[in-house]
Amino acid sequence: MERYAAAVLGHPVAHSLSPVLHSAAYRVMGAEWDYTRWDVPAEDWNGFWRERVAEGFWRGFSVTMPLKSLAATQADERTAMVEALGVANTLVFRADGSTIADNTDVTGIMAAVIAAREIPSEPRCAILGGGGTATAAVAALHGLGAPSIDVFVRSLDRAGKVTDAAARLGATVTARAWGEAAASLADYDAVICTLPPRGADELAAEFATLNASVSGVLLDAAYDPWPSAIARSWQDAGGAIAPGIDMLIFQAVDQVRWFTLGRADRPVPREAELTAAMCRAVNRPERAIPQRVREARLNR
Protein backbone atom coordinates (compact mmCIF):
# COMPACT_ATOMS: atom_id res chain seq x y z
CA MET A 1 0.00 0.00 0.00
CA GLU A 2 1.45 3.36 -1.04
CA ARG A 3 2.00 6.00 1.61
CA TYR A 4 1.51 9.73 1.07
CA ALA A 5 3.20 12.49 3.05
CA ALA A 6 1.55 15.88 2.58
CA ALA A 7 0.45 18.87 4.63
CA VAL A 8 -1.40 22.15 4.56
CA LEU A 9 0.79 25.20 5.10
CA GLY A 10 -0.27 28.65 6.30
CA HIS A 11 -0.41 31.09 9.20
CA PRO A 12 -2.62 30.62 11.10
CA VAL A 13 -3.56 27.12 9.99
CA ALA A 14 -5.07 25.38 13.04
CA HIS A 15 -8.59 25.99 11.69
CA SER A 16 -7.90 24.35 8.31
CA LEU A 17 -10.23 21.54 7.26
CA SER A 18 -7.82 20.27 4.60
CA PRO A 19 -6.60 17.35 6.77
CA VAL A 20 -10.19 16.22 7.26
CA LEU A 21 -10.90 16.34 3.53
CA HIS A 22 -7.70 14.71 2.34
CA SER A 23 -7.86 11.98 4.96
CA ALA A 24 -11.40 11.10 3.88
CA ALA A 25 -10.28 10.88 0.24
CA TYR A 26 -7.27 8.68 0.90
CA ARG A 27 -9.30 6.25 2.99
CA VAL A 28 -11.59 5.68 0.00
CA MET A 29 -8.56 5.13 -2.23
CA GLY A 30 -7.15 2.57 0.19
CA ALA A 31 -3.96 4.57 0.58
CA GLU A 32 -2.02 5.15 3.75
CA TRP A 33 -1.71 8.83 4.43
CA ASP A 34 0.14 11.26 6.61
CA TYR A 35 -1.52 14.63 6.00
CA THR A 36 -0.88 17.26 8.66
CA ARG A 37 -1.11 20.99 9.36
CA TRP A 38 2.04 23.10 9.49
CA ASP A 39 1.96 26.68 10.76
CA VAL A 40 4.47 28.66 8.70
CA PRO A 41 4.69 32.47 9.04
CA ALA A 42 5.70 34.19 5.81
CA GLU A 43 9.03 35.29 7.26
CA ASP A 44 9.95 31.64 7.93
CA TRP A 45 9.09 30.42 4.47
CA ASN A 46 12.54 30.27 2.83
CA GLY A 47 14.11 28.21 5.59
CA PHE A 48 11.07 25.97 5.87
CA TRP A 49 11.03 25.29 2.13
CA ARG A 50 14.73 24.44 1.95
CA GLU A 51 14.35 21.92 4.77
CA ARG A 52 11.32 20.21 3.24
CA VAL A 53 12.96 19.92 -0.18
CA ALA A 54 16.04 18.38 1.43
CA GLU A 55 13.93 15.75 3.21
CA GLY A 56 12.88 14.28 -0.10
CA PHE A 57 9.80 12.30 0.97
CA TRP A 58 6.95 14.80 0.55
CA ARG A 59 4.31 14.31 -2.15
CA GLY A 60 2.88 17.80 -1.92
CA PHE A 61 1.58 20.75 0.06
CA SER A 62 -1.73 22.55 0.15
CA VAL A 63 -0.96 26.24 0.62
CA THR A 64 -3.12 28.90 2.22
CA MET A 65 -2.54 32.51 3.26
CA PRO A 66 -0.14 34.23 3.58
CA LEU A 67 2.05 31.86 1.55
CA LYS A 68 0.31 31.64 -1.83
CA SER A 69 2.49 34.24 -3.57
CA LEU A 70 5.65 32.70 -2.10
CA ALA A 71 4.59 29.25 -3.26
CA ALA A 72 4.11 30.55 -6.78
CA THR A 73 7.66 31.86 -6.99
CA GLN A 74 9.36 28.93 -5.25
CA ALA A 75 8.46 26.02 -7.51
CA ASP A 76 10.68 24.85 -10.36
CA GLU A 77 7.70 24.98 -12.71
CA ARG A 78 4.37 26.79 -12.67
CA THR A 79 1.18 25.92 -14.50
CA ALA A 80 -0.21 28.48 -16.92
CA MET A 81 -2.84 29.35 -14.32
CA VAL A 82 -0.22 30.17 -11.70
CA GLU A 83 1.75 32.20 -14.23
CA ALA A 84 -1.38 34.24 -14.90
CA LEU A 85 -2.54 34.66 -11.30
CA GLY A 86 0.78 34.97 -9.50
CA VAL A 87 -0.51 32.82 -6.60
CA ALA A 88 -0.49 29.06 -5.98
CA ASN A 89 -2.34 26.91 -3.49
CA THR A 90 -0.75 23.60 -4.48
CA LEU A 91 2.89 22.48 -4.54
CA VAL A 92 3.70 19.04 -5.94
CA PHE A 93 6.92 17.06 -5.70
CA ARG A 94 7.79 14.92 -8.72
CA ALA A 95 9.72 11.68 -8.63
CA ASP A 96 12.92 13.46 -9.72
CA GLY A 97 12.64 15.92 -6.82
CA SER A 98 11.50 18.88 -8.93
CA THR A 99 8.39 20.84 -7.98
CA ILE A 100 5.40 22.29 -9.81
CA ALA A 101 2.90 24.86 -8.55
CA ASP A 102 -0.79 24.99 -9.47
CA ASN A 103 -3.87 26.90 -8.36
CA THR A 104 -6.77 24.51 -7.77
CA ASP A 105 -8.90 27.26 -6.19
CA VAL A 106 -10.05 28.07 -9.72
CA THR A 107 -11.66 24.66 -10.23
CA GLY A 108 -13.00 24.81 -6.68
CA ILE A 109 -14.84 28.07 -7.33
CA MET A 110 -16.22 26.92 -10.68
CA ALA A 111 -17.54 23.67 -9.26
CA ALA A 112 -19.03 25.24 -6.13
CA VAL A 113 -20.97 27.77 -8.22
CA ILE A 114 -22.39 25.22 -10.68
CA ALA A 115 -23.15 22.69 -7.93
CA ALA A 116 -25.33 25.31 -6.23
CA ARG A 117 -27.32 26.16 -9.36
CA GLU A 118 -26.73 26.02 -13.10
CA ILE A 119 -25.96 29.42 -14.62
CA PRO A 120 -26.10 30.62 -18.26
CA SER A 121 -23.28 29.78 -20.67
CA GLU A 122 -22.35 33.48 -20.81
CA PRO A 123 -23.19 34.59 -17.28
CA ARG A 124 -23.25 38.11 -15.91
CA CYS A 125 -20.76 37.99 -13.04
CA ALA A 126 -19.37 40.06 -10.19
CA ILE A 127 -16.72 39.71 -7.51
CA LEU A 128 -16.77 41.39 -4.11
CA GLY A 129 -13.24 42.29 -3.03
CA GLY A 130 -9.93 42.58 -4.83
CA GLY A 131 -7.48 40.38 -2.89
CA GLY A 132 -5.74 37.12 -3.75
CA THR A 133 -8.91 35.03 -3.86
CA ALA A 134 -10.41 37.55 -6.26
CA THR A 135 -7.78 36.70 -8.88
CA ALA A 136 -8.78 33.02 -8.72
CA ALA A 137 -12.43 34.10 -8.93
CA VAL A 138 -11.70 36.03 -12.12
CA ALA A 139 -10.15 32.92 -13.67
CA ALA A 140 -13.09 30.78 -12.54
CA LEU A 141 -15.78 33.08 -13.90
CA HIS A 142 -13.84 33.55 -17.12
CA GLY A 143 -13.67 29.75 -17.38
CA LEU A 144 -17.44 29.57 -16.95
CA GLY A 145 -17.89 31.82 -19.96
CA ALA A 146 -18.40 35.27 -18.44
CA PRO A 147 -17.91 37.86 -21.23
CA SER A 148 -16.97 40.45 -18.60
CA ILE A 149 -16.66 40.62 -14.84
CA ASP A 150 -17.36 43.51 -12.48
CA VAL A 151 -15.11 43.70 -9.41
CA PHE A 152 -16.37 45.82 -6.52
CA VAL A 153 -13.57 47.18 -4.33
CA ARG A 154 -13.40 49.69 -1.51
CA SER A 155 -10.48 51.44 -3.18
CA LEU A 156 -10.12 51.43 -6.96
CA ASP A 157 -6.38 51.86 -6.49
CA ARG A 158 -6.21 48.38 -4.94
CA ALA A 159 -7.69 46.56 -7.92
CA GLY A 160 -4.37 46.31 -9.74
CA LYS A 161 -3.66 42.64 -8.99
CA VAL A 162 -7.07 41.62 -10.26
CA THR A 163 -6.94 43.67 -13.44
CA ASP A 164 -3.37 42.54 -14.16
CA ALA A 165 -4.34 38.89 -13.73
CA ALA A 166 -7.40 39.40 -15.93
CA ALA A 167 -5.24 40.85 -18.69
CA ARG A 168 -2.94 37.82 -18.59
CA LEU A 169 -5.98 35.50 -18.72
CA GLY A 170 -7.61 37.39 -21.58
CA ALA A 171 -10.57 38.24 -19.34
CA THR A 172 -12.43 41.54 -19.32
CA VAL A 173 -12.70 43.13 -15.87
CA THR A 174 -14.18 46.42 -14.74
CA ALA A 175 -13.28 47.77 -11.30
CA ARG A 176 -16.30 49.42 -9.68
CA ALA A 177 -16.76 51.47 -6.52
CA TRP A 178 -17.89 49.58 -3.43
CA GLY A 179 -20.76 51.99 -2.92
CA GLU A 180 -22.39 50.75 -6.14
CA ALA A 181 -22.45 47.09 -5.10
CA ALA A 182 -25.73 46.77 -3.21
CA ALA A 183 -27.84 48.35 -5.93
CA SER A 184 -26.13 46.28 -8.64
CA LEU A 185 -26.11 42.75 -7.21
CA ALA A 186 -29.51 41.73 -8.55
CA ASP A 187 -28.17 42.10 -12.10
CA TYR A 188 -25.79 39.13 -11.86
CA ASP A 189 -26.05 35.39 -12.51
CA ALA A 190 -23.06 34.66 -10.26
CA VAL A 191 -21.46 36.66 -7.46
CA ILE A 192 -18.27 35.62 -5.64
CA CYS A 193 -17.65 37.22 -2.25
CA THR A 194 -13.92 37.04 -1.49
CA LEU A 195 -13.94 39.13 1.68
CA PRO A 196 -12.90 37.88 5.14
CA PRO A 197 -15.62 36.53 7.47
CA ARG A 198 -18.24 39.23 8.20
CA GLY A 199 -16.53 41.53 5.70
CA ALA A 200 -19.75 41.95 3.70
CA ASP A 201 -22.16 42.32 6.64
CA GLU A 202 -22.88 46.01 6.02
CA LEU A 203 -23.37 45.35 2.30
CA ALA A 204 -25.79 42.54 3.19
CA ALA A 205 -27.87 44.85 5.36
CA GLU A 206 -28.03 47.46 2.60
CA PHE A 207 -28.96 44.85 -0.02
CA ALA A 208 -31.72 43.49 2.21
CA THR A 209 -33.42 46.89 2.35
CA LEU A 210 -33.78 46.96 -1.44
CA ASN A 211 -36.20 44.00 -1.55
CA ALA A 212 -34.52 42.83 -4.75
CA SER A 213 -35.30 39.56 -6.53
CA VAL A 214 -32.42 37.39 -7.75
CA SER A 215 -32.12 34.00 -9.45
CA GLY A 216 -28.38 33.44 -9.61
CA VAL A 217 -25.71 32.02 -7.32
CA LEU A 218 -23.69 33.69 -4.59
CA LEU A 219 -20.55 31.93 -3.37
CA ASP A 220 -19.06 33.28 -0.15
CA ALA A 221 -15.43 32.13 0.08
CA ALA A 222 -15.71 32.39 3.85
CA TYR A 223 -17.57 29.57 5.59
CA ASP A 224 -17.67 30.51 9.26
CA PRO A 225 -20.21 31.66 10.25
CA TRP A 226 -22.56 30.03 7.77
CA PRO A 227 -24.77 31.19 6.38
CA SER A 228 -23.06 34.55 6.33
CA ALA A 229 -25.08 37.75 6.35
CA ILE A 230 -24.55 38.30 2.63
CA ALA A 231 -25.55 34.70 1.88
CA ARG A 232 -28.75 35.04 3.93
CA SER A 233 -29.68 38.26 2.16
CA TRP A 234 -29.07 36.66 -1.23
CA GLN A 235 -31.07 33.56 -0.35
CA ASP A 236 -33.94 35.63 1.01
CA ALA A 237 -34.05 37.38 -2.38
CA GLY A 238 -34.49 34.03 -4.15
CA GLY A 239 -30.92 33.15 -5.06
CA ALA A 240 -28.87 30.00 -4.48
CA ILE A 241 -25.92 30.13 -2.09
CA ALA A 242 -22.71 28.16 -1.64
CA PRO A 243 -20.25 28.34 1.26
CA GLY A 244 -16.48 28.45 0.92
CA ILE A 245 -16.37 24.90 2.26
CA ASP A 246 -17.78 23.67 -1.08
CA MET A 247 -14.99 25.50 -2.88
CA LEU A 248 -12.53 23.86 -0.46
CA ILE A 249 -13.91 20.39 -1.17
CA PHE A 250 -13.76 20.69 -4.95
CA GLN A 251 -10.30 22.27 -5.04
CA ALA A 252 -9.07 19.42 -2.83
CA VAL A 253 -10.16 16.90 -5.47
CA ASP A 254 -7.64 18.43 -7.88
CA GLN A 255 -5.02 18.40 -5.13
CA VAL A 256 -5.60 14.68 -4.58
CA ARG A 257 -5.12 14.20 -8.31
CA TRP A 258 -1.85 16.10 -8.18
CA PHE A 259 -0.54 14.30 -5.11
CA THR A 260 -1.41 10.79 -6.33
CA LEU A 261 -1.18 11.01 -10.14
CA GLY A 262 1.25 13.90 -10.55
CA ARG A 263 -1.29 15.71 -12.74
CA ALA A 264 -4.77 17.20 -12.38
CA ASP A 265 -6.27 16.68 -15.84
CA ARG A 266 -7.26 13.04 -15.25
CA PRO A 267 -9.62 11.60 -12.61
CA VAL A 268 -8.32 9.34 -9.86
CA PRO A 269 -9.87 5.90 -9.35
CA ARG A 270 -13.21 6.04 -7.49
CA GLU A 271 -13.21 9.83 -7.72
CA ALA A 272 -16.97 10.17 -7.28
CA GLU A 273 -16.79 8.09 -4.11
CA LEU A 274 -13.91 10.04 -2.62
CA THR A 275 -15.58 13.36 -3.43
CA ALA A 276 -18.73 12.14 -1.67
CA ALA A 277 -16.62 11.06 1.31
CA MET A 278 -15.09 14.53 1.51
CA CYS A 279 -18.55 16.06 1.54
CA ARG A 280 -19.72 13.76 4.32
CA ALA A 281 -16.60 14.49 6.37
CA VAL A 282 -17.60 18.16 6.68
CA ASN A 283 -21.38 17.64 6.74
CA ARG A 284 -22.07 18.91 3.23
CA PRO A 285 -24.46 17.35 0.67
CA GLU A 286 -22.76 14.71 -1.46
CA ARG A 287 -21.89 16.17 -4.85
CA ALA A 288 -19.51 15.32 -7.68
CA ILE A 289 -17.64 17.88 -9.75
CA PRO A 290 -20.20 19.09 -12.32
CA GLN A 291 -19.66 17.86 -15.88
CA ARG A 292 -19.48 21.43 -17.18
CA VAL A 293 -16.51 22.06 -14.90
CA ARG A 294 -14.86 18.73 -15.76
CA GLU A 295 -14.92 19.66 -19.44
CA ALA A 296 -13.56 23.13 -18.78
CA ARG A 297 -10.79 21.66 -16.59
CA LEU A 298 -9.71 19.13 -19.20
CA ASN A 299 -9.64 21.78 -21.90
CA ARG A 300 -7.70 24.34 -19.86
N, C-alpha and C positions, 0 to 999 in steps of 0.2 A: 504493500500500500504506500503510495507516494505521500510525502509530508511537505507541507507548505509553511514557510516562515514569512509572515507579512505583518504589517502594523499600520495604524492610522497615526499620522503626525500632525501636531498643531499646538497652539497655545492660546487659551486653555483647551484641553482635549478630554477631560474626565467625563464630560457629558455626551461624548460621541456614541452614537448607536452603531457605528460601523462594525465593531467586533460582534455585536449581536447578529447583524445581517450576514456578514461573511461566514460566521460559524454555522448558521442555519444552512447556508448554501453548500458548504463543504461536507456537512453531514449527509445531505442528499446525494452528493457525488461519491460518498464512500471514501473520502480522502481524510487523512489525518491533517490537522491544522494547528498552527500556533499563531494566532492573530491577536495582537495586543494593541494597547494604546501607548503612545510615547509623547510626553509633553516636551516640546522643543521650542523655546523662545527663538525669535528670529536672529538674535545676536549670537546664538549658539549653533546656528545652522551649519556653517562651514566645517567646524570641527566634528559635529555629529555626522555629517555626510561622509567625510573622509573615513571615519571609523567604521561606518556601516559598509562602505564599499570594500574596505580591507577585509572585513569578516567573510565575505564571499558566499554566504548561504541564504541570503534573502531572495525571495521571489518578487516582492514588490511592496510599495507603500501607497496608501491612500493619504492624500495631503489636504489639509484644511488650512484656514487662516491662522497666522499671517504668513504662511510659507509658500503660497501658490506661485507667486512671482519668482521666488528663489528656486523652486522646483523646476520651473520652466527654463531657467538659465543653466541649471546644473547638469542636466542630462546630456549624454553624448549625441542623442538624436531627438528631434521633436517632430510630432505629427504636424500636418498642415494646419490643423485646428489650433494647436498650441502656438505655432508661428504667428497665426493671425491674431489670437487673443492675448498672447503674452503671459498667460497664467496656465498652470497645470494642476490637476488634482490627482494625477496618477503617475507613479514612477515604476517602471518595470525593469527587472534585471534579466538579461538574456544569458544563455548558456555560456557565452564567451566572456561574460563579465561586463559587457557594455550595457548602457541604460538608454531607455527611450521614455519620453514624457508624452502624456496624452491628457485631454480634458474630457472626461466622461460626463461632466455636469450637463453638457449640451444635450446628449441623448436623454439624460434624466429629466430635463425640463420638457423636452418634446413629448416623451412618453407620459409624463404626469399630466400634461395638458390634455392630450388626446384620450387618456384613460378616464378623465373626468367627464368629458363630453366631446363629441366630434365637432370640429370647426370647419369652416369653408376651406377650399383648396387655396384660395388667395385671401387669407384672413386680414381683417383690420386689427392691428396689434399695438400695444403700449407697454412700456416698462416704467415702473416706479422706482427711482433711484439710479445712480450712475456709478456705482462701485464695481468691484471685481465680478460679482455675480451677474451684474447687468451686462457685461461683455458676453458671458456665456448665454444669457437670455437673448441677446441680439442674434447670436449664431443659431440658437434653437428656433426662434421665430422666423428667421430667414430660411432655415431648413424646412419649415412647415409651409413655406410659400408666401410669406407676407411680402407684398410689393414694397411696403415702406413701414417704418416703425417709429412711433413717437416715444421719446424718452423724457419723462418729467423729472426735473432735478431742482433742488432748492437754490443752486447757484449754477447758472449757465456756464460759468468759467470752469466748472468741475466736470464737464461732460466730455472732456478731451479724450480720455481713455476709450470711452464708448464709441465716439465718432471715429477715432483712429482705427479701432478694431473693425468697425463696420466698413470702412473704406477698404481694408485689407480683405474682407470677406466678400466685397461686392454688394453689400447691403446698403439700403437707403435709410438713413436715420435723421430725424429732426429733433433737436433738443428744444423742449418747451418748458416754460416757467411753471414752477410747482403750484402757484396759485390758480392755474388753469385746469388742474387735474380733476377736481371733483365734478365740475360741470361737463367734463369731456368723457368721463369713463364709460358712460352708457353707449358711446359710439363704437366700442371695440368688441371684437369676437374673442380676443384673448388678452388678458392683462397679467403681467408678471410683476409681483411686488418683491423687490430685492432688498428691502430695508431691514434693519435689525428688529428683533421682537419689540412690538408696540410702537415701532417707528411710524406707522401709518394710522395710529389711533385718531388723531385730530382730523385727518383726511376722511376717515371712515365716518366720523360724526357729521362732518359737513356733507358728505355724499348721502347719508341717511335722510337729511332734511330735504333733499331734492325730490324724494318719492319717484325716483327714476325706475324704469323697467329695463332689465337686461336679459340677454339670452346666452351670452358667451361664458367663458371660463376665466376664473381668477385663480392663479397659483401664487400662494404666499410662500416664499422660500423659507421663512421661519416656520417652526412647527410647535413652539411652546411659548405662550398658551395656544391651544387650538380648541375651537376655531378662534382665530384672531378677530379683532374688531373689524378690520377691513373685509375679512372673509364673511363675517356675519352680515355686514351691510350689503355685500354683493349677493349673498344667498337670499336675503330678505327681498331683494329686488328681482329675484327670479333666476339668477345665474347659478352655474355650477362652480364648485370650489374644490381646490386640491391643496393639501398641506405640503410643506417642504419635505416631510418624511417620505412622500411618494416619489419625489425627485431623488431622494437619497437611495431608495430601494432600486429604482431603475438604473441610476448611474452605477450602483454597485454591481449590477449584472455585467456591465461592460468591464468593470474591474476584475471580476472573477474570470471573465474570458481572457483578459490580459495576463493575469497571474497564472492561469492553468494552461492556456494555449499559446501564449506569447503573441496574441493578436486579438483584435476586438471585432473583426468583420465576419466571424463565423460563430454559430451558436455552440455552446458546450453541451455534452450529453445531458439529457433530462433537464434542459433549461427551464421548461415550463414548470416542472416540479420544484426546482430550486427557487425560482422566482416566487411561487406560491408559498414556499416555506419561509422566505424572507418576509413576505407580507404578514404571515401568521405570527412571526416572531415579534413583530411590533404592533400587533393588533390592528392591521389594516386589511381591507377586503382583498381577497386573492385575485390578482390580475397579472396577465402576461404583457410583455411589451407589445403595444398595438402594431398591427401589420404595416400600417402607414409609416410608422417610425422605423421598423425593421428595414423596409425598402429604402428609406432615406439614408439609414446608417450604412447599408451595403453599397450604396451608390456614392457615398461621400468621397 
